[in-house]
């Protein structure tokens, strides 16, 4: 009798445990329908901290689904930064896609288990995960499979367009502005740009317009290195010579790249795939110059700092390699995400404590400004140090403060801007006649 009760109970227990283990460690390649099911399964398991939304469709009509993690899904909370991971931009570079599906499952499972580190991340960050930017290209590559996949088969979208060469080229404009003291951020898009990009690229740009992303990483394959902007060289290409193209935020980008590399099990060792990259990082243009890439576009068009993570020598590794790759990248994915909470952040208010949207935040000595979101909050990634920071907005008097940034959480620095005095026309009598004097030149309120 005791045995009869015990065996069914043990059987049920083991089945339950096995079911949990399978959900947590079922490493396989996910075709589009499998990926969608996996994302919705996570949303079903963690309904109060997740949301699934589509940013658009591919050429062949597949949704570009994003899984969001937040303690208030669907809502931007003031002073809570927005972060994104993007995978599978090149359809045949599949490890990033699988890692982001697994990372989504990991976040859900660890939150449910009470992991304090993951719980804090989800409560303090709005995390957006796009496992596949190029689902059409993936299906082309997956039909050949890991054993027979060619180096370029499925790389582009269904029109065979390389999506990482498809964004508007803002580097050329930036390099011109550097010489003419022009605008240093949020550069304008060219006329008719929407007709010049692919649907997948258009969807990502619209996504960036709708969310004030602070930090991002784009997951690729074919090498093992953390690549940071600029990707496009400032100098005319000379055969056999590549030149370093630093952004004004070169030091913080190097820190971000090193964060991932050293948290990764072997990236930081340098020798991978027959190539050597010191500390497992590289400036994009120093490696090879690339135009119209996504990471440069993020930096020049928005507030978002993005790096490109090359994660595997094999673009389409076999399923048997996925567990090792997951263990090699798991800590790095978490550590990099945590970097969104460094530097300074704050609100910009008017004299009546009303938030000022789109105010500009400039840091002395760094020629790259960021802007507030519509709610008046801003986020500025910075290394530890002392900085002079200025907030400005049209119609207001600029305000400047000095702040010391430490190595831990972001320092909060708020600004209160006073209205600029109105420029009224004055009438002065002269020789019995009334002449109108010219108004004073408007106040300069920061870079334009």
C-alpha positions in Angstrom: 0.0 0.0 0.0 2.8 2.4 0.9 4.6 1.4 -2.2 1.5 1.9 -4.3 1.1 5.4 -3.0 4.8 6.2 -3.3 5.5 5.2 -6.9 2.7 7.3 -8.5 3.8 10.2 -6.4 7.4 9.8 -7.4 6.4 9.4 -11.0 4.4 12.6 -10.9 7.2 14.4 -9.2 9.8 13.3 -11.7 7.6 14.1 -14.6 7.0 17.6 -13.2 10.7 18.1 -12.6 11.5 16.8 -16.1 9.0 19.1 -17.6 10.6 22.1 -15.9 14.0 21.0 -16.9 13.0 20.5 -20.5 11.4 23.9 -20.6 14.6 25.4 -19.1 17.2 23.5 -21.1 15.6 22.3 -24.3 18.2 23.6 -26.7 17.1 23.5 -30.3 16.9 25.6 -33.4 13.6 27.5 -33.7 11.9 28.0 -37.0 9.6 30.9 -37.1 6.5 29.2 -35.8 8.6 27.5 -33.1 10.1 30.9 -32.1 6.7 32.5 -31.8 5.4 29.7 -29.7 8.4 29.9 -27.4 7.9 33.7 -26.9 4.2 33.3 -26.2 5.1 30.5 -23.8 7.3 32.8 -21.8 4.6 35.5 -21.8 2.1 32.9 -20.5 4.5 31.8 -17.8 5.3 35.4 -16.6 2.2 37.4 -17.6 2.6 40.2 -15.1 6.1 41.2 -16.2 6.0 40.6 -19.9 4.3 41.8 -23.1 4.6 40.8 -26.7 4.2 43.3 -29.5 5.1 43.5 -33.2 7.2 46.4 -34.6 6.2 45.5 -38.2 6.4 42.7 -40.8 9.1 41.3 -42.9 9.0 41.3 -46.7 7.2 37.9 -46.6 4.8 39.1 -44.0 6.3 37.6 -40.8 5.8 39.6 -37.7 8.9 41.1 -36.0 7.9 40.2 -32.5 9.4 41.8 -29.4 9.2 40.4 -25.9 9.2 43.1 -23.3 10.1 42.6 -19.6 9.1 45.2 -17.0 7.2 45.5 -13.7 4.8 47.6 -15.7 4.7 46.2 -19.2 3.7 48.6 -21.9 4.4 51.7 -19.8 7.4 54.0 -19.8 8.2 54.9 -16.2 10.1 58.1 -15.6 13.8 57.6 -14.8 13.5 53.9 -15.8 15.9 53.3 -18.8 14.8 51.4 -22.0 17.2 48.7 -23.2 17.1 46.4 -26.3 18.7 43.3 -27.6 18.4 42.5 -31.4 19.2 39.1 -32.8 19.4 37.4 -36.2 19.8 40.6 -38.3 21.7 38.4 -40.8 19.4 35.4 -41.3 22.1 32.8 -41.4 23.8 34.1 -38.1 21.5 32.2 -35.8 23.2 31.9 -32.4 21.9 35.3 -31.3 18.4 34.3 -32.1 18.7 31.2 -29.9 20.5 33.0 -27.1 17.8 35.6 -26.9 15.0 33.0 -26.8 16.9 31.2 -24.0 17.6 34.6 -22.3 13.9 35.4 -22.3 13.1 32.0 -20.7 16.0 32.6 -18.2 14.6 36.0 -17.1 11.2 34.6 -16.6 12.4 31.5 -14.7 14.8 33.4 -12.5 12.2 36.1 -11.7 9.7 33.4 -10.6 12.4 31.7 -8.5 13.1 35.0 -6.7 16.6 35.7 -8.0 17.2 39.2 -6.5 19.6 40.3 -9.3 17.1 39.5 -12.1 14.2 40.8 -10.1 15.9 44.1 -9.6 16.8 44.4 -13.3 13.2 43.8 -14.3 11.8 46.2 -11.8 14.3 49.0 -12.7 14.6 48.5 -16.4 12.3 48.2 -19.4 13.9 45.4 -21.4 13.0 44.8 -25.1 14.1 41.6 -26.8 13.8 41.2 -30.6 15.1 37.6 -31.3 14.9 37.9 -35.1 15.1 41.0 -37.2 15.3 38.9 -40.3 12.9 35.9 -40.0 12.7 35.5 -43.8 16.5 35.1 -44.2 16.5 32.7 -41.3 14.0 30.4 -43.1 16.2 30.3 -46.2 19.3 29.4 -44.1 17.4 26.9 -42.0 16.2 25.0 -45.0 19.8 24.1 -45.6 20.5 23.5 -42.0 23.8 23.7 -40.0 25.6 21.0 -42.0 25.2 22.6 -45.4 24.7 26.3 -44.8 26.8 28.5 -47.0 28.5 31.6 -45.7 26.0 33.9 -47.4 22.9 31.8 -47.9 20.1 33.5 -46.0 22.3 36.4 -44.9 20.0 39.1 -46.4 16.3 39.3 -46.3 14.1 37.7 -48.9 15.2 40.3 -51.5 18.8 39.4 -50.6 19.4 42.8 -49.1 22.0 43.0 -46.3 20.0 44.8 -43.5 23.3 45.9 -41.9 24.1 47.9 -45.0 20.6 49.3 -45.3 20.2 52.1 -42.8 20.5 55.8 -43.9 24.1 56.9 -44.0 24.4 59.5 -41.3 28.2 59.0 -40.8 29.0 61.1 -43.9 26.9 64.0 -42.5 28.4 63.6 -39.1 31.9 63.8 -40.4 31.0 66.9 -42.4 29.5 68.5 -39.3 32.7 67.7 -37.3 34.6 70.0 -39.6 31.9 72.7 -39.7 31.0 72.7 -36.0 27.5 71.5 -36.9 25.0 69.4 -35.0 26.4 66.4 -33.0 23.4 64.2 -32.4 19.9 63.3 -33.7 21.0 63.9 -37.2 18.2 64.5 -39.8 17.2 61.7 -42.1 17.4 62.2 -45.9 14.4 62.9 -48.0 12.3 59.9 -49.0 14.3 57.7 -46.6 11.3 55.4 -46.1 11.4 54.4 -49.8 15.1 53.7 -49.6 15.1 51.0 -46.8 13.7 47.5 -46.5 10.6 46.8 -44.4 12.6 45.2 -41.7 14.9 48.3 -41.5 11.9 50.6 -41.6 10.3 48.7 -38.7 13.5 49.0 -36.5 13.8 52.8 -37.2 10.2 53.4 -36.3 10.8 51.3 -33.2 13.6 53.6 -32.3 11.4 56.6 -32.9 8.8 55.3 -30.5 11.1 54.3 -27.6 13.8 56.3 -26.0 16.4 53.5 -25.9 19.5 54.1 -23.9 21.6 51.0 -24.6 21.5 48.2 -27.1 23.4 45.3 -28.5 23.1 43.6 -31.9 24.0 39.9 -31.9 25.8 38.5 -34.9 28.0 35.5 -35.8 31.1 34.6 -37.9 33.7 35.8 -35.4 34.0 36.2 -31.6 34.5 39.9 -30.6 32.7 42.9 -29.2 32.6 45.5 -31.9 31.9 49.2 -31.1 31.3 52.4 -33.2 32.2 53.9 -35.5 31.9 51.2 -38.2 32.5 53.6 -41.0 36.0 55.1 -41.5 36.5 58.8 -41.7 39.2 58.4 -44.2 39.0 57.3 -47.8 39.5 53.6 -48.0 43.1 52.6 -48.7 43.7 49.0 -49.7 45.3 47.0 -46.9 44.9 49.8 -44.3 42.1 50.2 -41.9 41.8 53.3 -39.6 40.3 53.6 -36.2 37.1 55.8 -36.2 36.4 56.9 -32.6 33.1 58.4 -31.5 33.2 61.2 -29.0 32.2 58.5 -26.5 35.0 56.2 -27.4 36.0 55.5 -23.8 32.5 54.5 -22.7 32.1 52.3 -25.8 35.4 50.5 -25.0 34.1 50.0 -21.5 30.8 48.6 -22.8 32.6 46.2 -25.2 35.0 45.1 -22.4 32.0 44.4 -20.1 30.6 41.9 -22.5 34.0 40.4 -23.5 35.3 39.8 -19.9 31.9 38.4 -18.7 32.0 36.0 -21.7 33.7 32.7 -21.0 36.3 33.0 -23.8 35.8 36.2 -25.9 38.3 38.2 -23.8 41.1 35.7 -24.4 41.6 37.3 -27.9 42.4 34.4 -30.1 39.1 33.1 -31.7 38.2 31.8 -35.1 41.8 32.3 -36.3 41.8 36.0 -35.5 43.2 38.0 -32.6 41.4 40.9 -31.0 43.1 42.4 -27.9 40.8 42.0 -24.9 38.2 40.5 -27.3 37.1 44.0 -28.5 37.5 46.1 -31.7 36.6 49.4 -33.2 34.5 48.6 -36.2 36.3 50.7 -38.7 39.7 49.5 -37.4 38.5 46.0 -38.3 37.0 46.9 -41.6 35.0 49.9 -42.8 31.2 49.4 -43.1 28.6 51.9 -44.3 24.9 52.2 -43.4 25.3 49.9 -40.4 22.8 49.8 -37.5 25.1 50.5 -34.6 26.4 53.8 -36.1 22.8 54.7 -37.0 21.7 54.2 -33.4 24.3 56.6 -32.1 23.8 59.3 -34.7 20.0 59.3 -34.9 18.9 58.5 -31.3 20.1 58.5 -27.7 21.0 54.8 -27.9 24.5 53.5 -27.6 24.8 50.2 -29.4 27.6 47.7 -30.0 27.7 44.6 -32.2 28.4 41.3 -30.6 30.0 38.7 -32.9 29.4 35.5 -30.9 30.4 32.4 -32.8 32.9 31.2 -35.4 30.2 29.0 -36.9 27.3 31.2 -38.2 24.8 28.3 -37.9 26.2 26.0 -35.1 24.6 22.6 -34.6 22.0 22.3 -31.8 24.5 20.3 -29.8 26.7 23.4 -29.5 23.9 25.6 -28.1 24.2 24.5 -24.4 27.9 25.5 -24.3 27.2 28.8 -26.1 24.5 29.6 -23.7 26.7 29.0 -20.7 29.4 31.1 -22.3 27.1 34.1 -22.9 24.6 34.0 -20.0 26.6 36.1 -17.6 27.7 38.5 -20.3 24.1 39.1 -21.4 23.1 40.0 -17.9 26.3 42.1 -17.1 25.9 44.1 -20.3 22.3 44.9 -19.6 23.2 46.2 -16.2 25.4 48.8 -17.8 22.3 50.8 -18.7 22.2 51.9 -15.0 25.5 53.8 -15.1 26.3 57.5 -15.6 23.7 60.1 -14.8 20.0 60.4 -15.2 17.3 62.9 -14.2 14.4 65.2 -15.1 14.3 68.5 -16.7 11.5 70.8 -15.4 10.3 74.3 -15.9 9.7 76.8 -13.1 6.3 75.2 -12.3 7.7 71.7 -12.1 6.3 70.7 -15.4 8.6 68.2 -17.4 10.2 69.6 -20.5 10.3 67.1 -23.3 13.2 67.0 -25.8 15.5 69.2 -23.8 19.1 68.7 -24.7 21.8 67.5 -22.3 25.4 68.3 -23.1 28.5 67.3 -21.2 31.6 69.5 -21.5 34.4 67.8 -23.3 32.2 65.2 -25.0 30.9 66.4 -28.4 27.7 64.3 -28.4 24.5 65.4 -26.7 21.4 63.4 -25.7 17.8 64.6 -25.4 15.1 64.1 -22.9 12.2 61.8 -23.6 8.6 63.2 -23.9 8.2 62.8 -20.1 11.2 65.0 -19.5 13.6 62.3 -18.3 17.1 61.8 -19.6 19.8 59.2 -19.4 23.5 59.8 -20.1 26.0 57.0 -20.0 29.3 58.1 -18.5 32.4 56.7 -16.9 33.3 57.5 -13.3 34.6 61.1 -13.0 33.5 64.7 -12.5 31.6 66.4 -15.3 30.0 69.7 -16.2 26.5 69.1 -17.5 24.2 71.6 -19.2 20.5 71.3 -19.9 18.9 73.5 -22.5 15.6 73.9 -24.4 14.2 76.5 -26.8 12.6 79.3 -24.9 14.4 78.6 -21.7 17.7 79.8 -20.1 20.2 77.0 -20.0 21.3 75.6 -16.7 24.7 74.1 -15.8 25.7 71.8 -12.9 28.8 69.9 -11.9 28.4 66.2 -10.9 30.7 63.4 -9.8 29.9 60.0 -11.2 30.8 56.9 -9.3 31.2 53.3 -10.4 27.9 52.1 -9.1 24.3 53.2 -9.9 23.5 56.3 -12.0 23.6 59.6 -10.2 20.4 61.5 -10.3 20.8 65.1 -11.5 17.7 67.2 -12.1 17.5 70.6 -13.9 15.0 73.4 -13.5 14.9 75.8 -16.4 13.6 79.4 -16.3 11.8 80.9 -19.2 13.9 83.2 -21.3 12.8 86.8 -21.3 10.6 87.7 -24.3 12.2 89.9 -27.0 9.8 92.8 -27.4 9.9 95.4 -30.0 10.8 98.8 -28.6 9.7 102.2 -30.0 12.0 105.1 -29.7 11.2 108.7 -30.8 13.9 110.2 -33.1 13.7 113.6 -34.8 10.0 113.8 -34.2 9.4 110.4 -35.9 8.9 106.9 -34.6 11.4 104.3 -35.6 11.3 100.6 -34.7 14.5 99.2 -33.4 15.6 95.7 -34.4 15.0 93.1 -31.7 18.0 91.6 -29.9 19.4 88.4 -31.3 17.7 85.4 -29.7 19.6 83.6 -26.9 21.7 80.7 -28.0 20.4 77.6 -26.1 22.9 75.0 -26.9 23.9 73.3 -30.2 21.3 73.0 -32.9 
